[in-house]
Amino acid sequence: MASALATKIGHEINPDFQSGCIVLAMPAYPMTPNPEDVLSARHFENSNYLFSDIHVRGEYPGYAKRLFKEKGIEIEFAEGDAELLKENTVDFISFSYYMSTAIAANPEEYDSGVGNLLGGVNNPYLESSEWGWQIDPVGLRIVLNEFWDRYQKPLFIVENGLGAKDVLVEGADGEMTVEDDYRINYLEKHLQQVGEAIKDGVELMGYTTWGCIDLVSASTAELSKRYGFIYVDRNNDGSGTLNRYKKKSFDWYKEVILTNGESLYK
């Protein structure tokens, strides 16, 4: 309701304003072709789609109504709420993407996906980051196509990146830097899949990484999990000078922006 009201107010101020939402995108693969695994993966994805379904369609989907009913939950609507929700849906969908997950009806029989944000089991076909987040560039293309096919609304990738334990070293020019080829490789593969999704017909407004500069990681509350193109001399215990140094990925990403992605295919 708050989103619908904000969208309504924004459009009243200026009909050209674009109001969006942000959701967590995490495709769920059934661990096997077993229909029970497929159904479990569907239930997992519904737990994510619930938010964007309401933002975009303006009503609670049937699978949510069933879940609420089975758990004895009743959503109370004041007079006019249903109409307000339906008439003030978002203009675009923004989302964060870091990983996919695999889902099994019998997860106890598999290795747990300990690094996955929302659980699941370990996908044996994917590599993992130092924090156990499974790396899946193709999953980003899948997400883009699924969101586009489901909603036919412009999309915006607002978070994507690799958290890693970066090491500060002296570069060839004598300046301190981080040789983070692993981050370049991660972003290159993901952006290439973004290009494939655009070729698929997906309407994409933009792409921004998480994040441009090192900061405290929200998921683990530590500075040693670094995402930025700029290294900040600060440690988990609070020590450090706060000096900043460009990583190798800084100039690489600058070139990606300047060439509008053409440098990804050199």
Residue pairs with C-beta under 8 A, 6 or more apart in sequence:
1 81
1 84
1 85
3 19
3 21
3 55
3 88
3 90
4 58
4 84
4 85
4 87
4 88
4 89
5 84
5 88
6 19
7 19
7 88
7 89
7 90
7 91
8 84
8 87
8 88
10 17
10 19
11 17
11 19
11 88
18 91
18 92
19 90
19 91
20 90
20 91
20 92
20 93
20 94
20 156
21 51
21 52
21 55
21 56
21 90
21 93
21 94
22 94
22 95
22 96
22 158
23 48
23 51
23 52
23 55
23 93
23 94
23 95
23 96
24 48
24 95
24 96
24 117
24 118
25 48
25 95
25 96
25 97
25 143
25 147
26 48
26 97
26 98
26 99
26 100
26 101
26 116
26 117
26 118
27 45
27 100
27 101
27 136
27 139
27 142
27 143
27 146
28 41
28 42
28 44
28 45
28 100
28 101
28 102
28 103
28 120
29 41
29 100
29 101
29 102
29 103
29 123
30 37
30 38
30 40
30 41
30 102
30 103
30 104
31 37
31 102
31 103
31 104
31 110
31 121
32 104
34 105
36 105
36 106
37 103
37 104
37 105
39 105
40 103
40 104
40 105
41 103
43 63
44 101
44 103
44 118
44 120
46 61
46 63
46 64
47 118
48 118
49 61
49 150
50 61
50 63
50 64
52 93
52 95
52 147
52 151
53 60
53 61
53 64
54 60
54 61
54 85
55 89
55 90
55 93
56 89
56 90
56 93
56 151
56 153
57 89
58 85
58 86
58 87
58 88
58 89
59 82
59 85
59 86
60 68
60 75
67 73
68 74
68 75
90 153
91 153
91 154
92 153
92 154
92 155
92 156
92 205
93 147
93 151
93 153
93 154
93 155
93 156
94 155
94 156
94 157
94 158
94 205
95 143
95 147
95 155
95 156
95 157
95 158
95 159
96 157
96 158
96 159
96 160
96 210
97 139
97 140
97 143
97 157
97 159
97 160
97 190
98 117
98 133
98 159
98 160
98 161
99 115
99 116
99 117
99 133
99 134
99 135
99 136
99 139
100 123
100 126
100 134
100 136
100 139
100 142
101 113
101 116
101 118
101 119
101 120
101 121
101 123
101 134
102 110
102 113
102 120
102 121
102 122
102 123
103 120
103 121
104 110
104 121
107 120
107 121
110 121
110 122
111 121
111 122
112 119
112 121
112 122
113 119
113 120
113 121
113 122
113 123
113 132
113 134
114 122
114 132
115 128
115 129
115 131
115 132
115 133
115 134
116 132
116 133
116 134
117 133
117 219
122 134
123 134
123 136
126 134
126 135
126 136
127 134
127 135
128 134
128 135
129 135
129 162
129 163
129 164
130 163
130 164
130 165
131 163
131 219
131 220
131 225
133 163
135 162
135 186
137 186
137 189
137 190
137 192
137 193
138 193
140 157
140 160
140 190
140 193
140 194
140 197
141 193
141 194
141 196
141 197
141 200
144 155
144 157
144 194
144 197
144 200
144 202
144 204
145 197
145 200
145 202
147 153
147 155
148 155
148 197
148 200
148 201
148 202
148 203
153 203
154 203
154 204
154 205
155 202
155 203
155 204
155 205
156 204
156 205
156 206
156 207
157 194
157 204
157 206
157 207
157 208
158 208
159 208
159 209
159 210
160 187
160 190
160 207
160 208
160 209
160 210
161 183
161 186
161 187
161 209
161 210
161 211
161 227
162 182
162 183
162 186
162 187
162 227
163 217
163 219
163 225
163 226
163 227
164 180
164 182
164 183
164 225
164 226
164 227
165 224
165 225
165 226
166 178
166 180
166 214
166 226
166 231
166 247
167 178
167 179
168 176
168 177
168 178
168 231
168 233
168 245
169 176
169 177
169 178
169 179
170 176
170 177
171 177
171 179
175 245
175 246
176 231
176 245
177 231
177 245
177 246
177 247
177 248
178 231
178 245
178 247
178 248
178 249
179 248
180 247
180 248
180 249
181 248
183 247
183 249
184 248
184 249
184 252
187 209
187 249
187 253
187 256
188 264
191 207
191 256
191 261
191 264
192 264
192 265
194 204
194 207
195 261
195 264
197 204
198 204
209 227
209 229
209 253
210 227
211 227
211 228
212 228
212 229
212 230
213 228
213 229
213 230
213 232
213 244
214 223
214 226
214 227
214 228
214 230
214 231
214 232
214 234
215 223
215 227
215 228
215 232
216 222
216 223
217 223
217 225
217 226
217 227
219 225
222 236
223 232
223 234
223 235
223 236
224 235
224 236
228 247
229 246
229 247
229 249
229 250
229 253
230 244
230 245
230 246
230 247
230 250
231 244
231 245
231 246
231 247
232 240
232 242
232 243
232 244
233 240
233 241
233 242
233 243
233 244
233 245
234 240
234 242
255 263
256 263
256 264
